[in-house]
């Protein structure tokens, strides 16, 4: 009895699936597009978020020093910098160290430096900033006072960039949620419609089954499984395409990426939780869509 | 087996299909439900397997109160009643075998068991050789017999037939009636709705006459 039921369930589900034809293809396609777009946002937001968080974490103000600076001046300057309230940590990077760092960053393309006879990089103090001073105004003031110090030639700080990127990530998050919701609802309707067509195509068979004593669930469950399958498959397909796109993008970025992501992790694909979540949500969308369609039909 | 108490069925816009019907069909009986078209025969049958609910009155089928039956008990009621529909309700794109097997699948009968049963039923109605044909290729009389065989798939306690001889000539009609009588002899309660008075008198069974939704007379 149990095996008969199970066999019936699978038979019916795949029968619906096959008979659905282009409707099923369109339905899966719609879900794939919805999840591809939403997934792209998710992937970008997550990756950008990681980068920004890392930047913010080891955020530094760099004070470049004049080439003619003497060791005594360096020692004096260090003392003054360490006296600044905003500064948490001071690291001196000599010209030689700066060049070595740069070499490391462009590994594989050292030939770029071959023609150099002298070291073009200045020595610098890299300053880690106290959390409470990581605001545009505080950093601006710090930069002004640093520039006035003897031996300091230029000051570089990227707070503005960090701020901009942070708000960009925020905007993308919201945009992703909105677009995801809209597309999600749209694909819900598309699945509902596909299943409704499947139900109508088999209206007579369903009527006969009901008349000879099929329970409501006997008729419903295969159709709902069908929708679930469509939703899950659509999401899984989107995930596969997203991965290919992701790989291709990294490959495209290949040369310049190490500079952007120096030290940090080089782009991450969605974690297992996200992947399972996406397929799960797809399946759920399909299930709800078909439930709506089937319920409406059987009530009538 | 089937009892109705003051049953009325009124459709929207005050269309009265049945009014104040009280009747009793005994277990194992063979009863005709006769009357002109539009007298309410089909509605009365549909009330029995709860394809419709009455506007008022009570209906007992096999000890169950059909009017107050819960949705979850509906399959059990329907499985105990075989129905031969006026329009047959066969799936025209499936084979005769598949049409019968649909019932077996709903009932959860293993394929091996249902295969034997379908073979036996098709033999009884004389269509064993047409098992792999679609109803589309069968004559009206043959389609009728497929509908009968399907109604018997669940070994029902009650068999309802709506105009089973509708568009058959008298000889074929009598063949179909003999088939139904055989089913009755084996213990199934049979109710046959027909407008064919001649058939009713030839068969000599009890008959309930419906006119304009009212039960007029009983012929024994």
Interface residues (C-beta under 8 A of the other chain):
Chain A: X1 X4 X5 X8 X204 X205 X207 X208 X209 X210 X211 X212 X213 X214 X215 X216 X218
Chain B: X49 X51 X71 X72 X74 X75 X76 X77 X78 X79 X83 X89 X91 X102 X103 X105 X106 X107 X108 X109 X110 X111 X150 X153 X154
